[in-house]
């Protein structure tokens, strides 16, 4: 995968925040964090091909959720995501494609992730068995130091909405 280019992220952020109406907040509350600080950028998956597929699923409205391991946040000493936080989704080539806002956050054990979340992730046949198989394999391979694999691993289930996408 190609990492996002900081200059391209700034150009995207300027366009996205204007389109999303964040500059209008300045009139009401002054220069606020949403209007001034570029949100973090990220890419799904670990290969360019899969990252491109998942980014397209977001743009198509099929993928409205994602999941990550609490242990990875803890290891990097990062706070867990919160409702209302913004992020910039990039494709596998590092190009920003959408501005997302978190609309729901739930932390639960791997075995307690429900079928609604699995469907919202928009992958494969959107079933819970598929979600479990794909995430178990991914985390066992790419998050081995943090993944116990016994069903008790704590998972952050995020729901999000696209508030701006390239070409809007």
C-alpha positions in Angstrom: 0.0 0.0 0.0 1.0 3.6 -0.6 0.9 5.8 2.4 -1.2 9.0 2.1 0.6 12.1 1.0 0.3 14.9 3.6 0.0 17.6 1.0 -2.9 15.8 -0.7 -4.5 15.2 2.6 -4.5 19.0 3.3 -6.0 19.7 -0.1 -8.7 17.1 0.5 -9.4 18.4 4.1 -9.8 22.0 2.9 -12.4 20.8 0.3 -14.1 18.3 2.5 -14.6 20.7 5.5 -16.0 23.4 3.3 -18.4 20.9 1.6 -19.4 19.5 5.0 -20.1 23.0 6.3 -17.6 23.1 9.1 -16.6 26.7 8.2 -20.1 27.8 9.0 -19.4 26.8 12.6 -16.9 29.7 12.8 -19.7 32.2 12.6 -21.6 30.5 15.5 -18.8 29.3 17.8 -15.6 30.7 16.5 -12.7 28.7 15.1 -13.4 25.2 16.5 -11.4 22.0 16.4 -13.5 20.5 13.6 -12.8 23.4 11.4 -9.1 23.7 12.1 -7.5 20.3 12.8 -7.1 17.8 10.0 -8.5 14.5 11.1 -6.3 11.4 11.0 -6.1 9.5 7.7 -6.3 5.7 7.5 -6.5 2.8 5.0 -8.4 -0.4 5.5 -6.6 -3.8 5.4 -3.0 -4.4 4.6 -2.9 -4.8 0.8 -3.6 -2.2 -1.9 -6.1 -4.4 -3.6 -8.2 -5.1 -0.4 -7.9 -1.5 0.7 -9.2 -0.4 -2.6 -12.1 -2.8 -2.4 -13.1 -1.7 1.1 -12.8 2.0 0.3 -15.1 1.4 -2.7 -17.6 -0.4 -0.5 -17.6 2.6 1.8 -18.2 5.0 -1.2 -21.0 2.7 -2.5 -22.7 2.7 1.0 -22.2 -1.0 1.5 -19.6 -0.7 4.3 -20.7 1.5 7.2 -18.7 -0.2 10.0 -15.3 -1.6 10.9 -13.7 -3.4 13.8 -10.3 -3.3 15.5 -8.6 -4.8 18.6 -8.6 -2.9 21.9 -5.2 -4.4 22.6 -3.7 -2.6 19.6 -4.9 0.8 20.9 -3.5 0.0 24.3 -0.2 -1.1 22.9 0.2 2.1 21.0 -1.2 4.1 24.0 -3.9 5.6 21.8 -7.4 6.5 23.0 -10.3 4.4 21.7 -12.4 6.0 18.9 -15.3 8.1 20.0 -18.7 9.1 18.5 -18.4 12.3 16.5 -14.7 11.8 15.6 -13.7 12.5 12.0 -11.3 10.5 9.9 -10.1 10.6 6.3 -10.4 7.3 4.4 -7.7 6.7 1.8 -7.6 4.0 -0.9 -4.8 1.6 -1.3 -2.9 4.1 -3.4 -2.9 6.6 -0.5 -5.5 8.9 -2.2 -8.1 10.4 0.2 -11.5 9.4 -0.9 -13.9 10.2 1.9 -14.4 12.1 5.2 -16.1 9.9 7.8 -17.7 10.6 11.1 -18.1 7.9 13.8 -21.8 7.4 14.6 -21.5 4.5 17.0 -18.8 2.8 19.1 -19.2 -0.4 21.0 -16.6 -2.5 22.8 -17.3 -6.2 23.2 -15.7 -9.6 23.2 -15.0 -11.1 19.8 -17.6 -13.8 20.4 -20.2 -11.1 21.3 -19.9 -9.2 18.0 -23.4 -9.4 16.5 -24.8 -10.1 13.1 -25.9 -6.5 12.6 -22.3 -5.3 12.9 -21.1 -8.1 10.6 -23.6 -7.0 8.0 -22.7 -3.3 8.4 -19.0 -4.2 7.7 -20.3 -5.1 4.2 -17.7 -7.8 3.4 -18.3 -11.2 1.8 -21.8 -12.5 2.3 -22.2 -10.0 5.2 -22.9 -12.9 7.6 -21.6 -13.3 11.2 -19.8 -16.6 10.4 -18.0 -14.9 7.4 -17.1 -11.9 9.6 -15.7 -14.1 12.3 -13.7 -16.2 9.9 -12.2 -13.3 8.0 -11.4 -11.3 11.2 -10.0 -14.3 13.0 -7.6 -15.0 10.1 -6.6 -11.3 9.7 -5.9 -10.7 13.4 -4.1 -14.1 13.8 -1.8 -13.1 10.9 -1.4 -9.3 11.3 -2.0 -8.8 15.0 -0.4 -11.9 16.5 1.1 -10.2 19.5 -2.3 -8.9 20.6 -4.6 -11.7 19.4 -5.4 -14.5 21.8 -8.0 -16.0 19.5 -10.1 -17.6 22.3 -13.2 -15.4 21.7 -12.5 -13.1 24.6 -10.4 -10.6 22.7 -11.9 -7.1 23.1 -13.1 -5.6 19.8 -13.9 -2.0 19.0 -16.9 -2.0 16.7 -17.2 1.4 14.9 -20.1 2.6 12.8 -19.6 5.6 10.6 -21.1 7.7 7.9 -19.6 9.4 4.9 -20.0 13.1 5.2 -18.0 14.0 2.1 -16.5 12.0 -0.8 -14.3 12.9 -3.7 -16.5 14.0 -6.6 -19.4 15.4 -4.5 
